[in-house]
Structures are given as C-alpha cells and as structure tokens.
C-alpha cells in the first residue's frame, strides 16, 4: 500500500477523504472517469517513475505559431460579436 507524501495515509485513504468533501455530482463524474480507465494492461506494481524518459523534439516543426500569438484578442472575440 503506497502512502502520500507527508500524510502517513495510504493513497486510497487520501482519495476517499477528498471525495467525502466533494459534491455528489462531482463524485459521479470521478466514478465515471475511473470506470473509463483501461487498466487491464498495467502491471499491479506499476509506478510512473518506471516510464522511459521522454524524447524532446520528436515533433519539431510540426506546427507554426502565428507572429501575432501574443497580441490581445479583439473585444469581438470575447463578446461573440461578428
């Protein structure tokens, strides 16, 4: 059973404690998300630190940012006017 940093509680205990403070509609969303996960091919003792390091630059040049990216958007954008 893993523990969360600085708490002494297990991960599942921490999750339950947080969910108990959450409104029921959000709890149902969390439940739906958990049920949507496909964990069938993840080993039981899997830990994220065991993943291979990411390789930077694999998609270099795949996109181009426009020259005016940092410019403010016009009021029409925010107000939905055309």
MMTF fields as JSON, N, C-alpha, C and O atoms, coordinates in Angstrom:
{
  "mmtfVersion": "1.0.0",
  "mmtfProducer": "UNKNOWN",
  "numBonds": 327,
  "numAtoms": 328,
  "numGroups": 82,
  "numChains": 1,
  "numModels": 1,
  "chainsPerModel": [1],
  "groupsPerChain": [82],
  "chainIdList": ["A"],
  "bondAtomList": [4, 2, 8, 6, 12, 10, 16, 14, 20, 18, 24, 22, 28, 26, 32, 30, 36, 34, 40, 38, 44, 42, 48, 46, 52, 50, 56, 54, 60, 58, 64, 62, 68, 66, 72, 70, 76, 74, 80, 78, 84, 82, 88, 86, 92, 90, 96, 94, 100, 98, 104, 102, 108, 106, 112, 110, 116, 114, 120, 118, 124, 122, 128, 126, 132, 130, 136, 134, 140, 138, 144, 142, 148, 146, 152, 150, 156, 154, 160, 158, 164, 162, 168, 166, 172, 170, 176, 174, 180, 178, 184, 182, 188, 186, 192, 190, 196, 194, 200, 198, 204, 202, 208, 206, 212, 210, 216, 214, 220, 218, 224, 222, 228, 226, 232, 230, 236, 234, 240, 238, 244, 242, 248, 246, 252, 250, 256, 254, 260, 258, 264, 262, 268, 266, 272, 270, 276, 274, 280, 278, 284, 282, 288, 286, 292, 290, 296, 294, 300, 298, 304, 302, 308, 306, 312, 310, 316, 314, 320, 318, 324, 322],
  "bondOrderList": [1, 1, 1, 1, 1, 1, 1, 1, 1, 1, 1, 1, 1, 1, 1, 1, 1, 1, 1, 1, 1, 1, 1, 1, 1, 1, 1, 1, 1, 1, 1, 1, 1, 1, 1, 1, 1, 1, 1, 1, 1, 1, 1, 1, 1, 1, 1, 1, 1, 1, 1, 1, 1, 1, 1, 1, 1, 1, 1, 1, 1, 1, 1, 1, 1, 1, 1, 1, 1, 1, 1, 1, 1, 1, 1, 1, 1, 1, 1, 1, 1],
  "groupList": [{"groupName": "UNK", "atomNameList": ["N", "CA", "C", "O"], "elementList": ["N", "C", "C", "O"], "formalChargeList": [0, 0, 0, 0], "bondAtomList": [1, 0, 2, 1, 3, 2], "bondOrderList": [1, 1, 2], "singleLetterCode": "X", "chemCompType": "L-PEPTIDE LINKING"}],
  "groupTypeList": [0, 0, 0, 0, 0, 0, 0, 0, 0, 0, 0, 0, 0, 0, 0, 0, 0, 0, 0, 0, 0, 0, 0, 0, 0, 0, 0, 0, 0, 0, 0, 0, 0, 0, 0, 0, 0, 0, 0, 0, 0, 0, 0, 0, 0, 0, 0, 0, 0, 0, 0, 0, 0, 0, 0, 0, 0, 0, 0, 0, 0, 0, 0, 0, 0, 0, 0, 0, 0, 0, 0, 0, 0, 0, 0, 0, 0, 0, 0, 0, 0, 0],
  "groupIdList": [1, 2, 3, 4, 5, 6, 7, 8, 9, 10, 11, 12, 13, 14, 15, 16, 17, 18, 19, 20, 21, 22, 23, 24, 25, 26, 27, 28, 29, 30, 31, 32, 33, 34, 35, 36, 37, 38, 39, 40, 41, 42, 43, 44, 45, 46, 47, 48, 49, 50, 51, 52, 53, 54, 55, 56, 57, 58, 59, 60, 61, 62, 63, 64, 65, 66, 67, 68, 69, 70, 71, 72, 73, 74, 75, 76, 77, 78, 79, 80, 81, 82],
  "secStructList": [7, 7, 5, 7, 6, 6, 6, 7, 1, 5, 2, 2, 2, 2, 2, 2, 2, 2, 2, 2, 6, 1, 7, 2, 2, 2, 2, 2, 2, 2, 2, 2, 2, 2, 2, 2, 7, 7, 7, 6, 6, 1, 7, 6, 6, 7, 7, 4, 4, 4, 1, 7, 7, 7, 7, 6, 6, 6, 6, 6, 6, 1, 7, 7, 7, 7, 6, 6, 6, 6, 1, 7, 7, 7, 2, 2, 2, 2, 2, 6, 7, 7],
  "xCoordList": [0.853, 0.0, 0.893, 1.77, 0.685, 1.532, 0.964, -0.232, 1.834, 1.392, 1.675, 2.602, 0.868, 1.071, 2.105, 2.242, 2.836, 3.881, 3.327, 2.285, 4.016, 3.752, 2.43, 2.017, 1.755, 0.453, 0.389, -0.339, 1.129, 1.049, -0.155, -0.296, -1.042, -2.221, -1.886, -0.994, -2.625, -2.458, -3.081, -3.874, -2.715, -3.264, -4.776, -5.47, -5.296, -6.746, -7.441, -8.525, -6.832, -7.423, -7.469, -8.444, -6.434, -6.407, -7.465, -8.114, -7.637, -8.65, -10.042, -10.854, -10.314, -11.627, -11.884, -12.989, -10.884, -11.043, -11.396, -12.269, -10.722, -11.023, -12.411, -13.138, -12.79, -14.103, -15.239, -16.308, -15.013, -16.047, -16.371, -17.465, -15.436, -15.641, -16.212, -16.488, -16.388, -16.775, -18.276, -18.826, -18.96, -20.391, -20.67, -19.848, -21.835, -22.156, -22.084, -21.588, -22.557, -22.426, -20.975, -20.698, -20.047, -18.644, -18.131, -17.311, -18.616, -18.241, -18.651, -17.91, -19.841, -20.309, -19.427, -19.186, -18.945, -18.027, -16.714, -16.161, -16.218, -14.98, -15.18, -14.314, -16.307, -16.603, -16.658, -16.113, -17.312, -17.38, -15.986, -15.678, -15.142, -13.78, -13.006, -12.343, -13.091, -12.376, -12.821, -11.997, -14.126, -14.643, -14.212, -14.179, -13.877, -13.467, -12.006, -11.579, -11.244, -9.822, -9.637, -10.319, -8.727, -8.393, -7.096, -6.007, -7.224, -6.039, -5.681, -4.866, -6.287, -6.07, -4.64, -4.182, -3.925, -2.563, -1.485, -0.313, -1.873, -0.898, -0.558, -1.454, 0.725, 1.095, 0.681, 0.655, 0.359, -0.126, 0.88, 0.488, 2.159, 3.186, 3.765, 4.87, 3.033, 3.495, 3.66, 2.846, 4.704, 4.931, 5.344, 6.162, 4.786, 5.104, 6.588, 7.016, 7.387, 8.814, 9.511, 10.662, 8.832, 9.415, 9.26, 9.788, 8.555, 8.372, 9.693, 10.491, 9.926, 11.164, 11.125, 10.043, 12.278, 12.279, 11.742, 11.898, 11.114, 10.569, 11.694, 12.708, 11.494, 12.465, 11.95, 10.904, 12.682, 12.27, 12.567, 13.525, 11.737, 11.985, 11.484, 11.808, 10.701, 10.226, 9.306, 9.276, 8.558, 7.623, 8.068, 7.252, 9.353, 9.881, 9.465, 9.63, 8.923, 8.5, 7.118, 6.666, 6.419, 5.103, 4.032, 2.963, 4.296, 3.324, 4.048, 5.248, 3.296, 3.86, 2.942, 1.733, 3.524, 2.757, 2.725, 3.734, 1.558, 1.443, 2.263, 2.515, 2.673, 3.501, 2.765, 3.398, 1.427, 0.66, 0.092, -0.9, 0.697, 0.202, 0.021, -0.966, 0.95, 0.898, 0.053, -0.089, -0.493, -1.313, -2.657, -3.175, -3.228, -4.547, -5.618, -5.561, -6.578, -7.688, -8.679, -8.837, -9.349, -10.294, -11.528, -11.835, -12.224, -13.436, -14.463, -15.197, -14.522, -15.497, -15.303, -16.265, -14.069, -13.794, -14.449, -15.104, -14.28, -14.785, -16.275, -16.934, -16.828, -18.243, -19.101, -20.328, -18.493, -19.238, -19.836, -20.746, -19.348, -19.867, -19.13, -17.999, -19.797, -19.145, -18.968, -18.437],
  "yCoordList": [-1.175, 0.0, 1.23, 1.354, 2.144, 3.331, 4.43, 4.458, 5.325, 6.452, 7.739, 7.823, 8.742, 10.044, 10.803, 10.554, 11.718, 12.452, 13.227, 13.874, 13.161, 13.966, 13.66, 14.435, 12.594, 12.381, 11.114, 11.069, 10.095, 8.826, 8.007, 6.865, 8.567, 7.828, 7.128, 7.536, 6.075, 5.422, 6.298, 7.195, 6.027, 6.784, 6.662, 7.661, 5.464, 5.264, 6.008, 6.558, 6.033, 6.778, 8.277, 8.952, 8.785, 10.2, 10.51, 11.554, 9.613, 9.808, 9.823, 10.696, 8.863, 8.781, 10.032, 10.573, 10.495, 11.694, 12.903, 13.693, 13.045, 14.164, 14.02, 15.006, 12.803, 12.585, 12.858, 13.317, 12.58, 12.834, 14.322, 14.682, 15.19, 16.641, 17.187, 18.381, 16.31, 16.727, 16.536, 15.53, 17.478, 17.309, 16.032, 15.603, 15.442, 14.16, 14.185, 13.223, 15.243, 15.228, 15.085, 14.411, 15.716, 15.602, 14.192, 13.642, 13.619, 12.244, 11.294, 10.374, 11.526, 10.674, 10.841, 9.881, 12.067, 12.294, 11.561, 10.974, 11.593, 10.882, 9.387, 8.711, 8.869, 7.446, 7.065, 6.036, 7.889, 7.613, 7.623, 6.791, 8.559, 8.621, 7.357, 6.762, 6.95, 5.75, 4.54, 3.728, 4.419, 3.277, 3.308, 2.269, 4.505, 4.605, 4.23, 4.019, 4.146, 3.825, 2.363, 1.482, 2.114, 0.736, 0.372, 0.698, -0.297, -0.656, -2.125, -2.664, -2.762, -4.2, -4.555, -5.661, -3.63, -3.963, -3.292, -3.293, -2.715, -2.092, -3.085, -3.558, -3.404, -4.339, -3.799, -2.587, -4.705, -4.304, -3.441, -2.549, -3.695, -2.954, -1.799, -1.338, -1.327, -0.243, 1.052, 1.373, 1.781, 3.101, 4.042, 3.667, 5.28, 6.21, 6.473, 6.765, 6.382, 6.649, 5.578, 5.758, 4.474, 3.403, 3.648, 2.882, 4.689, 5.002, 5.48, 6.111, 5.182, 5.669, 7.192, 7.773, 7.843, 9.311, 9.739, 9.033, 10.896, 11.42, 11.948, 12.446, 11.828, 12.339, 13.669, 13.724, 14.732, 16.056, 16.245, 15.683, 17.039, 17.423, 16.463, 16.629, 15.457, 14.49, 15.128, 14.684, 16.158, 16.807, 18.208, 19.048, 18.45, 19.777, 20.147, 19.365, 21.353, 21.847, 21.384, 21.727, 20.609, 20.096, 21.172, 21.013, 22.258, 23.346, 24.683, 24.781, 25.695, 27.034, 27.968, 27.998, 28.724, 29.692, 30.996, 31.421, 31.619, 32.85, 33.959, 33.931, 34.925, 36.024, 36.897, 37.53, 36.933, 37.777, 36.975, 37.385, 35.871, 34.997, 35.737, 35.512, 36.603, 37.307, 38.581, 39.244, 38.921, 40.132, 39.905, 38.788, 40.958, 40.809, 40.463, 40.91, 39.671, 39.339, 40.502, 41.178, 40.74, 41.856, 41.586, 40.437, 42.658, 42.526, 41.63, 40.909, 41.671, 40.848, 39.363, 38.596, 38.976, 37.567, 37.204, 36.167, 38.045, 37.739, 37.93, 37.224, 38.884, 39.201, 38.427, 38.511, 37.681, 36.885, 37.699, 37.232, 38.901, 39.75, 39.431, 38.945, 39.713, 39.473, 40.746, 40.736],
  "zCoordList": [0.0, 0.0, 0.0, 0.855, -0.946, -1.008, -0.119, 0.171, 0.304, 1.12, 0.389, -0.417, 0.676, 0.069, 0.878, 2.076, 0.264, 0.968, 2.164, 2.06, 3.283, 4.472, 5.156, 6.018, 4.827, 5.445, 6.28, 7.272, 5.906, 6.602, 6.196, 6.634, 5.356, 4.886, 3.573, 2.83, 3.321, 2.026, 0.943, 1.231, -0.288, -1.409, -1.442, -1.629, -1.264, -1.331, -0.198, -0.394, 0.981, 2.098, 1.786, 2.117, 1.16, 0.782, -0.267, -0.208, -1.218, -2.257, -1.638, -1.944, -0.774, -0.125, 0.701, 0.674, 1.429, 2.254, 1.382, 1.74, 0.246, -0.653, -1.261, -1.379, -1.648, -2.252, -1.274, -1.676, 0.004, 1.008, 1.117, 1.551, 0.732, 0.788, -0.523, -0.634, -1.509, -2.853, -3.061, -2.612, -3.734, -4.004, -4.811, -5.622, -4.574, -5.207, -6.736, -7.321, -7.412, -8.883, -9.334, -10.326, -8.611, -8.973, -8.649, -9.384, -7.554, -7.213, -8.336, -8.682, -8.904, -10.005, -11.237, -11.969, -11.465, -12.586, -12.365, -13.295, -11.14, -10.815, -11.008, -11.564, -10.555, -10.723, -12.2, -12.599, -13.005, -14.449, -15.066, -15.92, -14.637, -15.154, -14.785, -15.634, -13.521, -13.079, -13.879, -14.3, -14.088, -14.85, -16.304, -16.963, -16.818, -18.221, -18.433, -19.568, -17.36, -17.48, -17.868, -17.344, -18.773, -19.154, -18.456, -18.928, -17.341, -16.563, -16.731, -15.982, -17.709, -17.878, -18.258, -17.973, -18.901, -19.33, -18.481, -18.858, -17.33, -16.44, -15.332, -14.633, -15.165, -14.102, -12.732, -12.516, -11.815, -10.496, -9.74, -8.987, -9.931, -9.196, -10.009, -9.725, -11.014, -11.888, -11.104, -10.237, -11.411, -10.821, -11.948, -12.788, -11.986, -13.085, -13.268, -14.385, -12.22, -12.368, -13.201, -13.6, -13.466, -14.269, -15.765, -16.571, -16.144, -17.558, -18.147, -17.455, -19.42, -20.033, -20.144, -20.231, -20.141, -20.251, -21.612, -22.608, -21.635, -22.897, -23.776, -23.287, -25.078, -26.036, -26.567, -27.213, -26.293, -26.738, -28.223, -28.755, -28.877, -30.254, -31.304, -32.48, -30.929, -31.925, -32.96, -34.108, -32.578, -33.499, -33.884, -34.265, -33.783, -34.12, -35.545, -36.481, -35.681, -36.993, -37.402, -38.494, -36.562, -36.914, -36.849, -37.44, -36.145, -36.068, -36.148, -35.89, -36.506, -36.562, -35.799, -36.03, -34.894, -34.127, -34.916, -35.479, -34.95, -35.726, -35.074, -33.869, -35.874, -35.39, -34.371, -33.526, -34.449, -33.529, -32.344, -31.741, -32.021, -30.958, -29.631, -28.93, -29.285, -28.007, -28.032, -27.005, -29.155, -29.247, -28.562, -28.57, -27.969, -27.328, -28.363, -29.509, -27.944, -28.831, -28.831, -27.814, -29.964, -30.033, -29.161, -28.841, -28.784, -27.971, -28.646, -27.97, -29.988, -30.715, -30.415, -30.378, -30.205, -29.88, -28.557, -28.454, -27.547, -26.212, -26.097, -25.333, -26.852, -26.745, -27.734, -27.674, -28.633, -29.591, -30.71, -31.395, -30.911, -31.987, -33.28, -33.274, -34.371, -35.666, -36.421, -37.532]
}
